[in-house]
Amino acid sequence: MKEEERIIREEPGKARLSRRNLVLIGMPGVGKSTCGRLAAEKLGRRFVSLDREIALAAGRSIPEIFRTEGEEAFRDMESAICRAAAKEKGIVIAAGGGTVLRAENTASLKENGILILLERPVSSLVPTADRPTADTREKIERLYRERKEIYREAADASVALTGRPEEDIRRILGAFAAAAAG
């Protein structure tokens, strides 16, 4: 077991830390879901992707929700799903790229969670059709300019991703343990 995993599972105060949620925030496509699944696996925790939960609850894809109901309706669904997930204890949450744009969502997630901002150069973020707000290079760059300070203000800690999964997860778990301790 790596040092960060040992601290989270075994150190004094582990009961309190084991009940805290690890919440990953950041730009669309930064790696929140990938890192979240790996961190949950390492910690033996349940993984929750807010975007996936929204799509399941709505019975349709996020692009379809945006197309048929609009972004505001999507954000309302996101807030409801966010509140429900934030009430759970000891899980790993991958927040959607826009989740922390609403102060109420950030407050819900912080009640029982440590928010870790995942960062990588904006030039390495790839536009994809399944991300309506980040489906072109121009949209990604605009989102980054608009959101970077909001993400930083919401975060309890940040981790610059290296692209090496084992290293990235070690750093995320270290930031989680340190933020929870301090």
PyMOL commands that place a pseudoatom at each C-alpha (Angstrom):
pseudoatom trace, name=CA, resn=MET, resi=1, chain=A, elem=C, hetatm=0, pos=[0.000, 0.000, 0.000]
pseudoatom trace, name=CA, resn=LYS, resi=2, chain=A, elem=C, hetatm=0, pos=[1.374, 3.397, -0.952]
pseudoatom trace, name=CA, resn=GLU, resi=3, chain=A, elem=C, hetatm=0, pos=[1.975, 6.001, 1.752]
pseudoatom trace, name=CA, resn=GLU, resi=4, chain=A, elem=C, hetatm=0, pos=[-0.985, 8.196, 0.738]
pseudoatom trace, name=CA, resn=GLU, resi=5, chain=A, elem=C, hetatm=0, pos=[-3.358, 5.229, 0.767]
pseudoatom trace, name=CA, resn=ARG, resi=6, chain=A, elem=C, hetatm=0, pos=[-2.007, 4.155, 4.184]
pseudoatom trace, name=CA, resn=ILE, resi=7, chain=A, elem=C, hetatm=0, pos=[-2.568, 7.622, 5.629]
pseudoatom trace, name=CA, resn=ILE, resi=8, chain=A, elem=C, hetatm=0, pos=[-6.124, 7.752, 4.329]
pseudoatom trace, name=CA, resn=ARG, resi=9, chain=A, elem=C, hetatm=0, pos=[-6.940, 4.277, 5.646]
pseudoatom trace, name=CA, resn=GLU, resi=10, chain=A, elem=C, hetatm=0, pos=[-4.841, 3.864, 8.795]
pseudoatom trace, name=CA, resn=GLU, resi=11, chain=A, elem=C, hetatm=0, pos=[-3.615, 7.060, 10.439]
pseudoatom trace, name=CA, resn=PRO, resi=12, chain=A, elem=C, hetatm=0, pos=[-5.231, 8.529, 13.574]
pseudoatom trace, name=CA, resn=GLY, resi=13, chain=A, elem=C, hetatm=0, pos=[-8.291, 10.432, 12.479]
pseudoatom trace, name=CA, resn=LYS, resi=14, chain=A, elem=C, hetatm=0, pos=[-8.825, 7.946, 9.659]
pseudoatom trace, name=CA, resn=ALA, resi=15, chain=A, elem=C, hetatm=0, pos=[-12.460, 7.539, 10.609]
pseudoatom trace, name=CA, resn=ARG, resi=16, chain=A, elem=C, hetatm=0, pos=[-13.040, 11.207, 9.901]
pseudoatom trace, name=CA, resn=LEU, resi=17, chain=A, elem=C, hetatm=0, pos=[-11.009, 11.130, 6.670]
pseudoatom trace, name=CA, resn=SER, resi=18, chain=A, elem=C, hetatm=0, pos=[-12.608, 7.876, 5.535]
pseudoatom trace, name=CA, resn=ARG, resi=19, chain=A, elem=C, hetatm=0, pos=[-16.005, 9.596, 5.681]
pseudoatom trace, name=CA, resn=ARG, resi=20, chain=A, elem=C, hetatm=0, pos=[-14.838, 12.604, 3.635]
pseudoatom trace, name=CA, resn=ASN, resi=21, chain=A, elem=C, hetatm=0, pos=[-15.564, 12.590, -0.070]
pseudoatom trace, name=CA, resn=LEU, resi=22, chain=A, elem=C, hetatm=0, pos=[-12.750, 13.086, -2.557]
pseudoatom trace, name=CA, resn=VAL, resi=23, chain=A, elem=C, hetatm=0, pos=[-14.188, 15.481, -5.152]
pseudoatom trace, name=CA, resn=LEU, resi=24, chain=A, elem=C, hetatm=0, pos=[-12.355, 16.106, -8.423]
pseudoatom trace, name=CA, resn=ILE, resi=25, chain=A, elem=C, hetatm=0, pos=[-13.058, 19.362, -10.235]
pseudoatom trace, name=CA, resn=GLY, resi=26, chain=A, elem=C, hetatm=0, pos=[-11.638, 20.991, -13.352]
pseudoatom trace, name=CA, resn=MET, resi=27, chain=A, elem=C, hetatm=0, pos=[-12.028, 21.628, -17.037]
pseudoatom trace, name=CA, resn=PRO, resi=28, chain=A, elem=C, hetatm=0, pos=[-14.013, 19.316, -19.312]
pseudoatom trace, name=CA, resn=GLY, resi=29, chain=A, elem=C, hetatm=0, pos=[-11.676, 16.611, -20.567]
pseudoatom trace, name=CA, resn=VAL, resi=30, chain=A, elem=C, hetatm=0, pos=[-8.979, 17.149, -17.921]
pseudoatom trace, name=CA, resn=GLY, resi=31, chain=A, elem=C, hetatm=0, pos=[-9.325, 13.590, -16.602]
pseudoatom trace, name=CA, resn=LYS, resi=32, chain=A, elem=C, hetatm=0, pos=[-11.711, 13.813, -13.648]
pseudoatom trace, name=CA, resn=SER, resi=33, chain=A, elem=C, hetatm=0, pos=[-13.565, 10.593, -14.461]
pseudoatom trace, name=CA, resn=THR, resi=34, chain=A, elem=C, hetatm=0, pos=[-10.447, 8.612, -15.342]
pseudoatom trace, name=CA, resn=CYS, resi=35, chain=A, elem=C, hetatm=0, pos=[-8.575, 9.750, -12.233]
pseudoatom trace, name=CA, resn=GLY, resi=36, chain=A, elem=C, hetatm=0, pos=[-11.713, 9.374, -10.112]
pseudoatom trace, name=CA, resn=ARG, resi=37, chain=A, elem=C, hetatm=0, pos=[-12.215, 5.744, -11.104]
pseudoatom trace, name=CA, resn=LEU, resi=38, chain=A, elem=C, hetatm=0, pos=[-8.544, 4.949, -10.393]
pseudoatom trace, name=CA, resn=ALA, resi=39, chain=A, elem=C, hetatm=0, pos=[-8.561, 6.774, -7.037]
pseudoatom trace, name=CA, resn=ALA, resi=40, chain=A, elem=C, hetatm=0, pos=[-11.771, 5.007, -5.992]
pseudoatom trace, name=CA, resn=GLU, resi=41, chain=A, elem=C, hetatm=0, pos=[-10.239, 1.669, -6.912]
pseudoatom trace, name=CA, resn=LYS, resi=42, chain=A, elem=C, hetatm=0, pos=[-7.084, 2.413, -4.882]
pseudoatom trace, name=CA, resn=LEU, resi=43, chain=A, elem=C, hetatm=0, pos=[-9.126, 3.494, -1.867]
pseudoatom trace, name=CA, resn=GLY, resi=44, chain=A, elem=C, hetatm=0, pos=[-11.793, 0.810, -2.117]
pseudoatom trace, name=CA, resn=ARG, resi=45, chain=A, elem=C, hetatm=0, pos=[-14.473, 3.479, -2.469]
pseudoatom trace, name=CA, resn=ARG, resi=46, chain=A, elem=C, hetatm=0, pos=[-17.492, 3.907, -4.686]
pseudoatom trace, name=CA, resn=PHE, resi=47, chain=A, elem=C, hetatm=0, pos=[-17.017, 6.196, -7.691]
pseudoatom trace, name=CA, resn=VAL, resi=48, chain=A, elem=C, hetatm=0, pos=[-19.707, 8.667, -8.787]
pseudoatom trace, name=CA, resn=SER, resi=49, chain=A, elem=C, hetatm=0, pos=[-19.534, 10.656, -12.031]
pseudoatom trace, name=CA, resn=LEU, resi=50, chain=A, elem=C, hetatm=0, pos=[-22.048, 13.488, -11.750]
pseudoatom trace, name=CA, resn=ASP, resi=51, chain=A, elem=C, hetatm=0, pos=[-22.347, 13.685, -15.548]
pseudoatom trace, name=CA, resn=ARG, resi=52, chain=A, elem=C, hetatm=0, pos=[-23.115, 9.973, -15.774]
pseudoatom trace, name=CA, resn=GLU, resi=53, chain=A, elem=C, hetatm=0, pos=[-25.681, 10.235, -12.965]
pseudoatom trace, name=CA, resn=ILE, resi=54, chain=A, elem=C, hetatm=0, pos=[-27.398, 13.146, -14.729]
pseudoatom trace, name=CA, resn=ALA, resi=55, chain=A, elem=C, hetatm=0, pos=[-27.607, 11.190, -17.991]
pseudoatom trace, name=CA, resn=LEU, resi=56, chain=A, elem=C, hetatm=0, pos=[-28.975, 8.129, -16.168]
pseudoatom trace, name=CA, resn=ALA, resi=57, chain=A, elem=C, hetatm=0, pos=[-31.580, 10.175, -14.276]
pseudoatom trace, name=CA, resn=ALA, resi=58, chain=A, elem=C, hetatm=0, pos=[-32.657, 12.005, -17.431]
pseudoatom trace, name=CA, resn=GLY, resi=59, chain=A, elem=C, hetatm=0, pos=[-32.642, 8.879, -19.586]
pseudoatom trace, name=CA, resn=ARG, resi=60, chain=A, elem=C, hetatm=0, pos=[-30.688, 10.652, -22.315]
pseudoatom trace, name=CA, resn=SER, resi=61, chain=A, elem=C, hetatm=0, pos=[-27.234, 11.961, -23.099]
pseudoatom trace, name=CA, resn=ILE, resi=62, chain=A, elem=C, hetatm=0, pos=[-25.917, 15.314, -21.946]
pseudoatom trace, name=CA, resn=PRO, resi=63, chain=A, elem=C, hetatm=0, pos=[-25.741, 16.677, -25.524]
pseudoatom trace, name=CA, resn=GLU, resi=64, chain=A, elem=C, hetatm=0, pos=[-29.384, 15.673, -25.955]
pseudoatom trace, name=CA, resn=ILE, resi=65, chain=A, elem=C, hetatm=0, pos=[-30.364, 17.435, -22.709]
pseudoatom trace, name=CA, resn=PHE, resi=66, chain=A, elem=C, hetatm=0, pos=[-28.577, 20.586, -23.902]
pseudoatom trace, name=CA, resn=ARG, resi=67, chain=A, elem=C, hetatm=0, pos=[-30.251, 20.333, -27.318]
pseudoatom trace, name=CA, resn=THR, resi=68, chain=A, elem=C, hetatm=0, pos=[-33.798, 19.684, -26.095]
pseudoatom trace, name=CA, resn=GLU, resi=69, chain=A, elem=C, hetatm=0, pos=[-33.967, 21.524, -22.760]
pseudoatom trace, name=CA, resn=GLY, resi=70, chain=A, elem=C, hetatm=0, pos=[-31.039, 23.923, -22.767]
pseudoatom trace, name=CA, resn=GLU, resi=71, chain=A, elem=C, hetatm=0, pos=[-28.083, 24.535, -20.498]
pseudoatom trace, name=CA, resn=GLU, resi=72, chain=A, elem=C, hetatm=0, pos=[-30.100, 26.062, -17.644]
pseudoatom trace, name=CA, resn=ALA, resi=73, chain=A, elem=C, hetatm=0, pos=[-32.271, 22.918, -17.342]
pseudoatom trace, name=CA, resn=PHE, resi=74, chain=A, elem=C, hetatm=0, pos=[-29.104, 20.805, -17.412]
pseudoatom trace, name=CA, resn=ARG, resi=75, chain=A, elem=C, hetatm=0, pos=[-27.562, 22.941, -14.637]
pseudoatom trace, name=CA, resn=ASP, resi=76, chain=A, elem=C, hetatm=0, pos=[-30.714, 22.498, -12.533]
pseudoatom trace, name=CA, resn=MET, resi=77, chain=A, elem=C, hetatm=0, pos=[-30.458, 18.710, -12.935]
pseudoatom trace, name=CA, resn=GLU, resi=78, chain=A, elem=C, hetatm=0, pos=[-26.762, 18.917, -12.114]
pseudoatom trace, name=CA, resn=SER, resi=79, chain=A, elem=C, hetatm=0, pos=[-27.499, 20.810, -8.887]
pseudoatom trace, name=CA, resn=ALA, resi=80, chain=A, elem=C, hetatm=0, pos=[-30.022, 18.189, -7.760]
pseudoatom trace, name=CA, resn=ILE, resi=81, chain=A, elem=C, hetatm=0, pos=[-27.644, 15.296, -8.512]
pseudoatom trace, name=CA, resn=CYS, resi=82, chain=A, elem=C, hetatm=0, pos=[-24.785, 17.187, -6.866]
pseudoatom trace, name=CA, resn=ARG, resi=83, chain=A, elem=C, hetatm=0, pos=[-26.775, 17.707, -3.634]
pseudoatom trace, name=CA, resn=ALA, resi=84, chain=A, elem=C, hetatm=0, pos=[-27.639, 14.009, -3.478]
pseudoatom trace, name=CA, resn=ALA, resi=85, chain=A, elem=C, hetatm=0, pos=[-24.056, 12.826, -4.090]
pseudoatom trace, name=CA, resn=ALA, resi=86, chain=A, elem=C, hetatm=0, pos=[-22.628, 15.332, -1.610]
pseudoatom trace, name=CA, resn=LYS, resi=87, chain=A, elem=C, hetatm=0, pos=[-24.757, 13.812, 1.180]
pseudoatom trace, name=CA, resn=GLU, resi=88, chain=A, elem=C, hetatm=0, pos=[-22.992, 10.471, 0.793]
pseudoatom trace, name=CA, resn=LYS, resi=89, chain=A, elem=C, hetatm=0, pos=[-19.903, 9.653, 2.817]
pseudoatom trace, name=CA, resn=GLY, resi=90, chain=A, elem=C, hetatm=0, pos=[-16.566, 8.212, 1.772]
pseudoatom trace, name=CA, resn=ILE, resi=91, chain=A, elem=C, hetatm=0, pos=[-17.002, 8.260, -1.995]
pseudoatom trace, name=CA, resn=VAL, resi=92, chain=A, elem=C, hetatm=0, pos=[-15.007, 9.660, -4.902]
pseudoatom trace, name=CA, resn=ILE, resi=93, chain=A, elem=C, hetatm=0, pos=[-16.901, 12.181, -7.032]
pseudoatom trace, name=CA, resn=ALA, resi=94, chain=A, elem=C, hetatm=0, pos=[-16.004, 13.435, -10.499]
pseudoatom trace, name=CA, resn=ALA, resi=95, chain=A, elem=C, hetatm=0, pos=[-17.831, 16.747, -10.783]
pseudoatom trace, name=CA, resn=GLY, resi=96, chain=A, elem=C, hetatm=0, pos=[-18.841, 17.980, -14.202]
pseudoatom trace, name=CA, resn=GLY, resi=97, chain=A, elem=C, hetatm=0, pos=[-16.737, 20.764, -15.649]
pseudoatom trace, name=CA, resn=GLY, resi=98, chain=A, elem=C, hetatm=0, pos=[-19.401, 23.349, -14.812]
pseudoatom trace, name=CA, resn=THR, resi=99, chain=A, elem=C, hetatm=0, pos=[-20.575, 22.018, -11.465]
pseudoatom trace, name=CA, resn=VAL, resi=100, chain=A, elem=C, hetatm=0, pos=[-18.714, 24.572, -9.348]
pseudoatom trace, name=CA, resn=LEU, resi=101, chain=A, elem=C, hetatm=0, pos=[-20.064, 27.480, -11.421]
pseudoatom trace, name=CA, resn=ARG, resi=102, chain=A, elem=C, hetatm=0, pos=[-23.008, 27.506, -9.014]
pseudoatom trace, name=CA, resn=ALA, resi=103, chain=A, elem=C, hetatm=0, pos=[-21.983, 28.490, -5.496]
pseudoatom trace, name=CA, resn=GLU, resi=104, chain=A, elem=C, hetatm=0, pos=[-24.699, 26.237, -4.063]
pseudoatom trace, name=CA, resn=ASN, resi=105, chain=A, elem=C, hetatm=0, pos=[-23.026, 23.201, -5.672]
pseudoatom trace, name=CA, resn=THR, resi=106, chain=A, elem=C, hetatm=0, pos=[-19.611, 24.127, -4.323]
pseudoatom trace, name=CA, resn=ALA, resi=107, chain=A, elem=C, hetatm=0, pos=[-21.105, 24.597, -0.844]
pseudoatom trace, name=CA, resn=SER, resi=108, chain=A, elem=C, hetatm=0, pos=[-22.854, 21.191, -1.021]
pseudoatom trace, name=CA, resn=LEU, resi=109, chain=A, elem=C, hetatm=0, pos=[-19.681, 19.426, -2.132]
pseudoatom trace, name=CA, resn=LYS, resi=110, chain=A, elem=C, hetatm=0, pos=[-17.582, 21.105, 0.572]
pseudoatom trace, name=CA, resn=GLU, resi=111, chain=A, elem=C, hetatm=0, pos=[-19.923, 20.061, 3.401]
pseudoatom trace, name=CA, resn=ASN, resi=112, chain=A, elem=C, hetatm=0, pos=[-18.387, 16.601, 3.416]
pseudoatom trace, name=CA, resn=GLY, resi=113, chain=A, elem=C, hetatm=0, pos=[-15.797, 16.753, 0.675]
pseudoatom trace, name=CA, resn=ILE, resi=114, chain=A, elem=C, hetatm=0, pos=[-12.300, 17.866, -0.173]
pseudoatom trace, name=CA, resn=LEU, resi=115, chain=A, elem=C, hetatm=0, pos=[-12.227, 19.501, -3.625]
pseudoatom trace, name=CA, resn=ILE, resi=116, chain=A, elem=C, hetatm=0, pos=[-9.117, 18.767, -5.657]
pseudoatom trace, name=CA, resn=LEU, resi=117, chain=A, elem=C, hetatm=0, pos=[-8.617, 20.782, -8.839]
pseudoatom trace, name=CA, resn=LEU, resi=118, chain=A, elem=C, hetatm=0, pos=[-7.055, 18.745, -11.634]
pseudoatom trace, name=CA, resn=GLU, resi=119, chain=A, elem=C, hetatm=0, pos=[-5.012, 20.852, -14.015]
pseudoatom trace, name=CA, resn=ARG, resi=120, chain=A, elem=C, hetatm=0, pos=[-3.195, 20.334, -17.287]
pseudoatom trace, name=CA, resn=PRO, resi=121, chain=A, elem=C, hetatm=0, pos=[-2.269, 22.731, -20.080]
pseudoatom trace, name=CA, resn=VAL, resi=122, chain=A, elem=C, hetatm=0, pos=[-5.363, 23.944, -21.899]
pseudoatom trace, name=CA, resn=SER, resi=123, chain=A, elem=C, hetatm=0, pos=[-3.636, 23.076, -25.177]
pseudoatom trace, name=CA, resn=SER, resi=124, chain=A, elem=C, hetatm=0, pos=[-3.761, 19.379, -24.196]
pseudoatom trace, name=CA, resn=LEU, resi=125, chain=A, elem=C, hetatm=0, pos=[-7.555, 19.351, -23.665]
pseudoatom trace, name=CA, resn=VAL, resi=126, chain=A, elem=C, hetatm=0, pos=[-9.285, 17.694, -26.616]
pseudoatom trace, name=CA, resn=PRO, resi=127, chain=A, elem=C, hetatm=0, pos=[-12.668, 18.913, -27.871]
pseudoatom trace, name=CA, resn=THR, resi=128, chain=A, elem=C, hetatm=0, pos=[-15.269, 16.131, -28.117]
pseudoatom trace, name=CA, resn=ALA, resi=129, chain=A, elem=C, hetatm=0, pos=[-18.862, 16.042, -29.347]
pseudoatom trace, name=CA, resn=ASP, resi=130, chain=A, elem=C, hetatm=0, pos=[-20.130, 14.591, -26.044]
pseudoatom trace, name=CA, resn=ARG, resi=131, chain=A, elem=C, hetatm=0, pos=[-19.179, 17.819, -24.230]
pseudoatom trace, name=CA, resn=PRO, resi=132, chain=A, elem=C, hetatm=0, pos=[-21.545, 20.540, -25.491]
pseudoatom trace, name=CA, resn=THR, resi=133, chain=A, elem=C, hetatm=0, pos=[-19.653, 23.360, -23.786]
pseudoatom trace, name=CA, resn=ALA, resi=134, chain=A, elem=C, hetatm=0, pos=[-16.258, 22.083, -24.964]
pseudoatom trace, name=CA, resn=ASP, resi=135, chain=A, elem=C, hetatm=0, pos=[-16.798, 20.627, -28.406]
pseudoatom trace, name=CA, resn=THR, resi=136, chain=A, elem=C, hetatm=0, pos=[-14.423, 23.010, -30.207]
pseudoatom trace, name=CA, resn=ARG, resi=137, chain=A, elem=C, hetatm=0, pos=[-10.940, 24.356, -29.475]
pseudoatom trace, name=CA, resn=GLU, resi=138, chain=A, elem=C, hetatm=0, pos=[-12.365, 27.897, -29.277]
pseudoatom trace, name=CA, resn=LYS, resi=139, chain=A, elem=C, hetatm=0, pos=[-14.952, 26.872, -26.670]
pseudoatom trace, name=CA, resn=ILE, resi=140, chain=A, elem=C, hetatm=0, pos=[-12.310, 25.119, -24.553]
pseudoatom trace, name=CA, resn=GLU, resi=141, chain=A, elem=C, hetatm=0, pos=[-10.045, 28.152, -24.573]
pseudoatom trace, name=CA, resn=ARG, resi=142, chain=A, elem=C, hetatm=0, pos=[-12.942, 30.499, -23.736]
pseudoatom trace, name=CA, resn=LEU, resi=143, chain=A, elem=C, hetatm=0, pos=[-14.124, 28.199, -20.924]
pseudoatom trace, name=CA, resn=TYR, resi=144, chain=A, elem=C, hetatm=0, pos=[-10.640, 28.094, -19.487]
pseudoatom trace, name=CA, resn=ARG, resi=145, chain=A, elem=C, hetatm=0, pos=[-10.400, 31.886, -19.408]
pseudoatom trace, name=CA, resn=GLU, resi=146, chain=A, elem=C, hetatm=0, pos=[-13.866, 32.168, -17.838]
pseudoatom trace, name=CA, resn=ARG, resi=147, chain=A, elem=C, hetatm=0, pos=[-13.515, 29.360, -15.284]
pseudoatom trace, name=CA, resn=LYS, resi=148, chain=A, elem=C, hetatm=0, pos=[-9.895, 29.120, -14.164]
pseudoatom trace, name=CA, resn=GLU, resi=149, chain=A, elem=C, hetatm=0, pos=[-10.343, 31.499, -11.205]
pseudoatom trace, name=CA, resn=ILE, resi=150, chain=A, elem=C, hetatm=0, pos=[-13.665, 29.933, -10.204]
pseudoatom trace, name=CA, resn=TYR, resi=151, chain=A, elem=C, hetatm=0, pos=[-11.997, 26.509, -10.092]
pseudoatom trace, name=CA, resn=ARG, resi=152, chain=A, elem=C, hetatm=0, pos=[-9.073, 27.815, -8.054]
pseudoatom trace, name=CA, resn=GLU, resi=153, chain=A, elem=C, hetatm=0, pos=[-11.355, 29.548, -5.553]
pseudoatom trace, name=CA, resn=ALA, resi=154, chain=A, elem=C, hetatm=0, pos=[-13.482, 26.410, -5.110]
pseudoatom trace, name=CA, resn=ALA, resi=155, chain=A, elem=C, hetatm=0, pos=[-10.520, 24.042, -4.697]
pseudoatom trace, name=CA, resn=ASP, resi=156, chain=A, elem=C, hetatm=0, pos=[-9.019, 22.957, -1.398]
pseudoatom trace, name=CA, resn=ALA, resi=157, chain=A, elem=C, hetatm=0, pos=[-5.907, 21.852, -3.315]
pseudoatom trace, name=CA, resn=SER, resi=158, chain=A, elem=C, hetatm=0, pos=[-4.771, 21.443, -6.891]
pseudoatom trace, name=CA, resn=VAL, resi=159, chain=A, elem=C, hetatm=0, pos=[-2.774, 18.818, -8.742]
pseudoatom trace, name=CA, resn=ALA, resi=160, chain=A, elem=C, hetatm=0, pos=[-1.015, 19.376, -12.050]
pseudoatom trace, name=CA, resn=LEU, resi=161, chain=A, elem=C, hetatm=0, pos=[-1.497, 16.118, -13.932]
pseudoatom trace, name=CA, resn=THR, resi=162, chain=A, elem=C, hetatm=0, pos=[1.556, 14.506, -15.506]
pseudoatom trace, name=CA, resn=GLY, resi=163, chain=A, elem=C, hetatm=0, pos=[-0.208, 12.050, -17.806]
pseudoatom trace, name=CA, resn=ARG, resi=164, chain=A, elem=C, hetatm=0, pos=[1.299, 9.147, -15.849]
pseudoatom trace, name=CA, resn=PRO, resi=165, chain=A, elem=C, hetatm=0, pos=[-1.690, 7.563, -14.060]
pseudoatom trace, name=CA, resn=GLU, resi=166, chain=A, elem=C, hetatm=0, pos=[0.157, 6.041, -11.094]
pseudoatom trace, name=CA, resn=GLU, resi=167, chain=A, elem=C, hetatm=0, pos=[1.994, 9.298, -10.406]
pseudoatom trace, name=CA, resn=ASP, resi=168, chain=A, elem=C, hetatm=0, pos=[-1.164, 11.371, -10.857]
pseudoatom trace, name=CA, resn=ILE, resi=169, chain=A, elem=C, hetatm=0, pos=[-3.191, 9.213, -8.459]
pseudoatom trace, name=CA, resn=ARG, resi=170, chain=A, elem=C, hetatm=0, pos=[-0.390, 9.291, -5.871]
pseudoatom trace, name=CA, resn=ARG, resi=171, chain=A, elem=C, hetatm=0, pos=[-0.354, 13.089, -6.075]
pseudoatom trace, name=CA, resn=ILE, resi=172, chain=A, elem=C, hetatm=0, pos=[-4.156, 13.355, -5.902]
pseudoatom trace, name=CA, resn=LEU, resi=173, chain=A, elem=C, hetatm=0, pos=[-4.310, 11.115, -2.818]
pseudoatom trace, name=CA, resn=GLY, resi=174, chain=A, elem=C, hetatm=0, pos=[-1.475, 13.067, -1.225]
pseudoatom trace, name=CA, resn=ALA, resi=175, chain=A, elem=C, hetatm=0, pos=[-3.283, 16.359, -1.840]
pseudoatom trace, name=CA, resn=PHE, resi=176, chain=A, elem=C, hetatm=0, pos=[-6.513, 14.853, -0.441]
pseudoatom trace, name=CA, resn=ALA, resi=177, chain=A, elem=C, hetatm=0, pos=[-4.792, 13.654, 2.750]
pseudoatom trace, name=CA, resn=ALA, resi=178, chain=A, elem=C, hetatm=0, pos=[-2.922, 16.951, 3.202]
pseudoatom trace, name=CA, resn=ALA, resi=179, chain=A, elem=C, hetatm=0, pos=[-6.016, 19.109, 2.634]
pseudoatom trace, name=CA, resn=ALA, resi=180, chain=A, elem=C, hetatm=0, pos=[-8.052, 17.013, 5.057]
pseudoatom trace, name=CA, resn=ALA, resi=181, chain=A, elem=C, hetatm=0, pos=[-5.325, 17.271, 7.715]
pseudoatom trace, name=CA, resn=GLY, resi=182, chain=A, elem=C, hetatm=0, pos=[-4.819, 20.991, 7.400]
for i in range(1, 182): cmd.bond("trace and resi %d" % i, "trace and resi %d" % (i + 1))
show_as sticks, trace
zoom trace
